[in-house]
Amino acid sequence: MVDDQLSEVFDHIEIQGLMTSGFAARESWVARGALSHPLKFIAVARGRARLTTDSTESPLALVPGDVAILNNRAWLELRGGTGDGPPRDIDVTTASYTSIREDDADHDGADVILGGHIALNSVGRTLLLQALPPVGHVRASPAAIHLRDRLDALLDELTGDRVGSAFAIRQHGQLFLLDMLRAYIDQAELPPGWLRALTDDRLHPALSLMHAEPAKPWRLETLASASAMSRTSFATHFRAVAGMPPLTYLNRWRMLLAQRALRDGDDPVESLAATLGYASVSAFSTAFKREVGESPLRYRHRVRRAKLAHADS
């Protein structure tokens, strides 16, 4: 298997795709509601829909296989169907996907909408919110065939009412998230940031070195040589793609590793500082506080208290 920095980062930010809502509707309908999660996605499994949020100037037309990714939006409105009568009113905050089973299995002539959200830890929320636009439109296309297949598999599981379906839906939701992000990366012009950097072929050799040996005192010349570029060209390209200089990226990668180790491990701060290439605990603590906003020990205690509180709730 080739080096896969994107999967590595996904593991560190604990990303999950959770299917939470859905409905099937015929004739004229409107679905609206407030959004409680910062990263929401809406997929059209059958039929069509028009989406409006607090950042769209005009409705976004969605066709079968399309997905909309909503980044830090306050509300959404979906409209679909035909007919002259008043539209059926649907509350998207209470429209459970289990209701789709109550409709006929093939949903002939219906608009079928599935919804969910992307769950991440606090580090992941910061990274992904910065990497995505307010509304991302993933379009159905031949190149996105895996996404459409995953959507069909989800709908089949939702309507099949088979034993183990809840488990299967969770697994499909995770793979749907991956296919959705892959399709979006292929289709969109990503803004400068970590997501664009991790999918840039020219930077892949240098990123592989930094990810494999984060403690090593990497020099710009070495990283540029690995990517077959001059020092100046490498530095310019890296900043244009990642939105930061190479050694700033290296420091932020170290801090991501540090945060996971502090959350999940019991290594003393002294050992962690040495593992990540810092000459002293003081240097590590200063770098950590500058990046995260609090000392390593304070961060460890806070996130562990929060994890225990969440487990008890």
Summary of the structure (lengths in Angstrom):
residues: 313
radius of gyration: 22.3
end to end distance: 40.0
largest distance: 72.4
contacts: 957
relative contact order: 0.12
helix: 50%
strand: 19%
